[in-house]
Amino acid sequence: MISPDPVLGLDHLVLTVRDVERTLSFYRRVLGMVPVTFGNGRRALSFGSQKINLHPLGEEIDPHAADPVPGSADLCFLVDLSIDALLSHQASLGVSPELGPVQRTGATGPLVSVYIRDPDGNLIELSRTGTSAAETPENPFLFESDRLLFRNFFGS
């Protein structure tokens, strides 16, 4: 019989990328991940106790996803920086947020998130746990389009 909660955590995930070196450089510069080489020259990015294996498009390692394509991932990373520090760091590197800061709900509770894109167009959500006023702009917008504007009326 399988225990009620058999999954312990995430060891690694795989991204299919157009240019391994460009991807390594982006994640190292923007997110501080560490490029590593393993196996027979395979490349990955290490952070905490996890890693992201990189498969060059057309050279995927078997077995692999049914339809591996660059730019199809939507990833969320927890960060240990204030949102202001995160935005300042990104701006110094010429990285503009696609959205944020916005309030979201993560696996264990509230998050304040900023969204950026990596070189392949993967959506990267960078999140800090909590919803303190120091982490969010005054009167944060939760969603905005040409015709709609939803605001947070319940928090600071």
N, C-alpha and C positions, 0 to 999 in steps of 0.2 A: 504494500500500500504506500502511495506517495504521501509525504507529509503535507499539511495544509499550505505551507509556505516554503517550497523547496528551492526557489531561486534566491541566491545569496547576494548577488550584485552583478555588475557589468564588468567583465574582464577586458574586452576589446570590441571594437566595431570596425567595419571596413568601409572605406570611401573609395569609389572609383574616380580617378582624376585624370585630367588631360596632361598635366605637367607635374610630376612628382616633386621636382626641385622647387618650383614656384609655390606649390602647396606647403612644402616644408618651411620655406622662408616666411610665408604669410603667418602660419600658426606659431612659429617661433617668435617673430617680431611683434605680432598683435596680441597673442595670448600667452606667450612665454612657455609654450610647450617645447619639449626637448626632442629633436630629431634623433632617431636610433636606427641602426642597421641590425638585422637579425637573419637567421637562417642562411640561405644562399644569396645574400645581398639584398634581401627584401627591406623595404623602408617603412618606418612608422613614426608616429608622434607619441611621446610619453608624457603623461601628466598624472600626478597623484599615484594611485595604484592601477591606473588604466592606461590603455593605449588605443590609438587609431592606426590600423594598418592601411597602407595606401596601395591600391592596385592601379597600375597604369591602364588606361582605356585600351582594350584589345589584348591585354596581357594578364587578364584576371587569373587568379589561382583557383584551381578546382578543389572542391566544389565552390560555387559562387551563386549570387542571386540570379534569378531567372532572366532578368533583363538589366544588367549593370550599366548605369549611365551616370556620367558626371552631372552634378548639380541637382540631384534628386533627394538629397537629405535635408532634414529639418532637425537640427541638434540644439540642445540646451545645455550650457555649461554654467555651473555655479562659480561665482568669482568672490574673492576675498578682498575687494576694493570697494570704496564708496562709489556710487554711481557717478558723482562729479569727477572723481579721480579716473574712473574708467573712460568717461567721455573726453577728458583732457588728454589722456594717453592716446586714445584713438585719433583725436584731432591732430596731435603732434606727429602722427604717422600718415596723415592724410586720409584716414578712414572715416567716412561719414555714416552715421547711423541711418538705417532705413526707416526705423520706427523707435520711439522711446525717448525718455523712459516711460514705461507703462506698467500698471499693476497687472499681475497674472497670478495664477494658482499653480504651484508646482506639486511634486509628488508628496511633499511633507507639509505644505502650507503656502502662505502668501509669498510672492516674489515681486521684485521690481526689476524689469527687464529692458534691455536695449538690444535691438536687432541689427545685425550687419550681414554682409554676404562675403563668402570666401572667393578665391579666384575662379572656381567652377560654378559659382552661383548658388551654392548650398546656403540655406538660411541658418545663421548662427545666432542663437538667443543667448545673451550673456546676462545672468541673473544674480541678484543678491537677495538672500532671504530677508523677509520682513517687509514692513510697509511704513517705516518711520518717516516723518516729515523731512528729515535730513537726507533721505534717500530718494525722495520724489520731488518734482517741482511743485510749486504752489498750484492747486487746482488741476491735477493731472488729467489729461484727456485719455479716455480708455479706447475710443474709436472715433475717427474723423474721416469723412469722405466729402465729396463735392456737395452733397445734399443733406448729410446727417452729421450731428455732433453729439456723442454720448460723453458725459462727464461724470466723474466720481463725486457724488454729493454727500457721501457718508464718511469719508476719511479726510485727513488734513492734506 
